[in-house]
Structure formats: C-alpha cells, structure tokens
Amino acid sequence: MQIIYEVNVLKDGRRISEPQYETDDFYAVTAFALTLDEAAKKATRFMIDYLVEVHGLEKHEANMLCSIAADLKIAEVVDQNVLVSMHISKSLFVKTGHP
C-alpha cells in the first residue's frame, strides 16, 4: 500500500502539547500516557480546549458535547505506553443559515 499525505505546520496557530489533526469529516486530538485512564482524560481535555478555543463553546458545553458526540479510540498500547485519540465530526458545526 502507498499513502500520500500532506502536513502543514502552523507556526502562528493554536498552541498544542500533543499532535492534533483533521480530515474533511472530523477533527481529532491525540494523547500519550502510561495508563489508559490518564490518556483518555488528556484526550478529553485536549478536545475540550479545542472546542472552547475554536468553536467558542463554554467549558461545560464542550464537556457535554464530548460525552455524547466525540469518539474516543485506543490507538496503541506498546511497552507501557498508551496512545488514544478522540474524534469529533465537523458536521456538528456546519451552519445551516437558519436564524
């Protein structure tokens, strides 16, 4: 299999402590930790930060949205290191043009 992808580094963009990425359909954060619980908490915190900073949600609103609409995935467990990702659909933020 051959995969071609493009990476853009945004020097004046948001400050992030771990990788985040997006596709046409979703936005995703990643989090590394020594335990699954710690990685899941970090990923949720990173997604909440994104929703507050980029979409203007209040922290409690972002937390609720993560609990019902975000998808937390175990990406990797290797040598006592855990990587999780959290995805949220961009379709949740499409403006319909209605008042």
N, C-alpha and C positions, 0 to 999 in steps of 0.2 A: 504494500500500500504506500502511496505517496501523498503527503499532505503539504499544501502550500498555505501559509498564513502570513499575515502582516501584523507587526507590533508597532504601535505608536507610543512613544514616551512623551507625556505631557508635563513639561517642566514647571509650568505655572498653574497646574491643575490642583485638585484636592490633594491634601497630604494623606497618604495611606501607609499603614505599617506592614501590610502583607498584600500579596497580589490580589487584584480585582480585575474582572474582565466582563465584556459584554458581547452579545451577538445581536442580530436583528430582532430576536424574540425575547431575550432575557438579559438581566444584569446579574452578576454573580460576585460573591466575595469568597475568599478562602481563609482558613485559619489553621495554623500548626500548633500542636501542644503535645504534652506527654500522655494525656488521658483524653478519652473521647468526650467526657463531660466538659473539660476545660476547652477543648477545641470547639465544641458546639456553642458554648457560651460566648467565646470570642467571635465566632462567625455571626452569631445573632447580634452582638454588639456592633460589629462592623457594618452589618446590613442596616441596623437602626441608624447609625451615624450617616450612612449614605442617604437613607430616606429623609432624614431631617435636613441634611445639608443641600441635597439636590432637589428634592421634591417639596420641601417646606412643611413637612409633617411635624407635629408636636411629638416628643419622645413617646408618650403613652399611645398615640395613634400609630406610630411606626412599630411599636412593640406588638400592638394588637394585629396589625397587618401582617407582620412576620409570623405570628402564631396561626393565622388562618390561610395565608396565601403563599408564604415562602416555602421552598422545598429544601430541606437540609439533607445532605448526602455524605456518606462516608466515602471519601475519595481514595484513601490509602492508609494502611496500618503496616508499618515496617520498622523493625528494630526499636520498639518502644516509642515510635513517633507516629502521631495521628494527624492526618490531614482531612479536614471536612470542607465542604463548600455549601453555600446557601444561594439558591437561585430565586429570583422573583420575575414574573412575567412583565414585560414592558407594556403589554396590552392593558394592564391595570391603570396606566397613566395616560392613555390616549384621550385627548379632549374631543368631545362629541360635538361641540358647537352649540349645545343647548345652554340656556341661561342657568 
